[in-house]
Amino acid sequence: MVIEQGTEIEVYEIDGVIAVVVPEARATPLERRKIVDLASLIVVLAIALAVIFFIGNAVRVIRQQRVGVVERLGKFRRTLEPGPHLVVPLFDKVPLQHGHAGERRAVPAARSDHRGQPDGATSTR
């Protein structure tokens, strides 16, 4: 073992055996504060990422002409109309977004003839 010059050592003699002990290096108060600051920064960042993750998973936006189906733990819970909605992360899932066709009816287009009268209307002159 090599001990650098200038290093403080402790020498003990026990039953005729000499023991040399090199005290371990200890962190200064400033170094300890830096370690604590780094640890607290890591904890704060982890909490912030978890909050962002949960908020990001809690907001569901259903597009127009769509309907979302909410399942809680695999069981039907409710439907979501178009727009933003809040769901419970980790419990609620929105696996399907169905097309919202509603009723479709043929509506005839209103056209007019050259006199400004709608087609089929009788002119009374």
C-alpha positions as CSV (number, residue, x, y, z in Angstrom):
1,M,0.0,0.0,0.0
2,V,1.3,3.4,-0.9
3,I,0.6,6.4,1.2
4,E,1.1,9.8,-0.3
5,Q,3.4,12.2,1.4
6,G,1.6,14.7,3.7
7,T,-1.3,12.3,4.4
8,E,-2.2,12.1,8.1
9,I,-2.2,8.5,9.5
10,E,-3.0,6.9,12.8
11,V,-0.6,4.3,14.2
12,Y,-1.7,1.7,16.8
13,E,0.3,-1.0,18.5
14,I,-1.8,-3.9,19.8
15,D,0.0,-6.9,21.4
16,G,3.3,-6.1,19.6
17,V,1.6,-5.7,16.2
18,I,1.7,-2.2,14.6
19,A,-1.4,-1.1,12.7
20,V,-1.4,1.9,10.4
21,V,-4.8,3.4,9.8
22,V,-5.5,6.0,7.1
23,P,-8.6,8.0,8.0
24,E,-11.1,8.1,5.1
25,A,-11.7,11.3,3.3
26,R,-14.8,13.1,4.5
27,A,-17.0,15.4,2.5
28,T,-16.9,19.1,3.4
29,P,-20.2,20.8,4.4
30,L,-20.3,22.5,0.9
31,E,-19.8,19.1,-0.8
32,R,-22.6,17.6,1.3
33,R,-24.9,20.5,0.4
34,K,-24.2,19.9,-3.3
35,I,-25.0,16.2,-2.9
36,V,-28.3,17.0,-1.1
37,D,-29.2,19.7,-3.7
38,L,-28.6,17.2,-6.5
39,A,-30.7,14.5,-4.8
40,S,-33.5,16.9,-4.2
41,L,-33.4,18.1,-7.8
42,I,-33.6,14.6,-9.1
43,V,-36.7,13.9,-6.8
44,V,-38.4,17.2,-7.9
45,L,-37.8,16.3,-11.6
46,A,-39.2,12.8,-11.1
47,I,-42.3,14.2,-9.4
48,A,-42.7,16.8,-12.2
49,L,-42.4,14.1,-14.9
50,A,-45.0,11.9,-13.1
51,V,-47.4,14.8,-12.9
52,I,-46.9,15.7,-16.6
53,F,-47.4,12.0,-17.5
54,F,-50.7,11.7,-15.5
55,I,-52.1,15.0,-16.8
56,G,-51.2,14.0,-20.3
57,N,-53.0,10.7,-19.9
58,A,-56.0,12.2,-18.2
59,V,-57.0,14.5,-21.0
60,R,-58.7,13.0,-24.0
61,V,-59.8,15.0,-27.0
62,I,-62.5,13.4,-29.2
63,R,-62.6,14.8,-32.7
64,Q,-65.8,15.9,-34.5
65,Q,-68.0,13.3,-36.0
66,R,-66.5,10.8,-33.5
67,V,-67.7,9.3,-30.2
68,G,-65.3,7.8,-27.6
69,V,-66.1,4.8,-25.5
70,V,-64.7,4.9,-21.9
71,E,-63.9,1.6,-20.2
72,R,-63.0,1.4,-16.5
73,L,-61.0,-1.7,-15.8
74,G,-62.3,-3.3,-19.0
75,K,-66.0,-2.6,-18.3
76,F,-68.1,0.0,-20.2
77,R,-68.4,3.2,-18.2
78,R,-69.7,6.0,-20.6
79,T,-69.4,7.5,-24.0
80,L,-67.6,10.8,-24.8
81,E,-69.0,13.3,-27.2
82,P,-66.7,15.4,-29.4
83,G,-64.4,17.8,-27.4
84,P,-61.9,17.6,-24.5
85,H,-62.7,15.3,-21.6
86,L,-60.9,14.2,-18.4
87,V,-60.5,10.5,-17.6
88,V,-58.8,8.8,-14.6
89,P,-55.4,7.6,-15.7
90,L,-54.5,4.0,-15.2
91,F,-58.2,3.1,-14.6
92,D,-60.1,4.6,-17.6
93,K,-59.2,3.7,-21.2
94,V,-60.6,5.1,-24.4
95,P,-59.7,2.3,-26.8
96,L,-62.3,3.1,-29.4
97,Q,-63.5,6.2,-31.2
98,H,-66.4,5.3,-33.4
99,G,-67.7,7.4,-36.3
100,H,-70.8,9.4,-35.2
101,A,-72.9,9.3,-38.4
102,G,-76.2,9.9,-36.8
103,E,-79.2,9.9,-39.1
104,R,-78.5,10.6,-42.8
105,R,-81.3,11.9,-45.0
106,A,-81.2,13.0,-48.5
107,V,-82.2,16.6,-48.7
108,P,-83.1,18.0,-52.1
109,A,-81.1,21.1,-53.1
110,A,-83.2,24.2,-53.5
111,R,-82.6,25.5,-57.0
112,S,-84.3,28.4,-58.6
113,D,-85.2,29.1,-62.2
114,H,-84.2,32.2,-64.1
115,R,-86.9,34.4,-62.5
116,G,-85.7,33.7,-58.9
117,Q,-88.6,31.3,-58.2
118,P,-87.8,27.9,-56.6
119,D,-88.3,25.0,-58.9
120,G,-91.8,23.6,-58.9
121,A,-93.3,26.8,-57.6
122,T,-96.1,28.2,-59.6
123,S,-95.9,31.8,-60.7
124,T,-99.1,33.8,-60.2
125,R,-99.2,36.6,-62.7
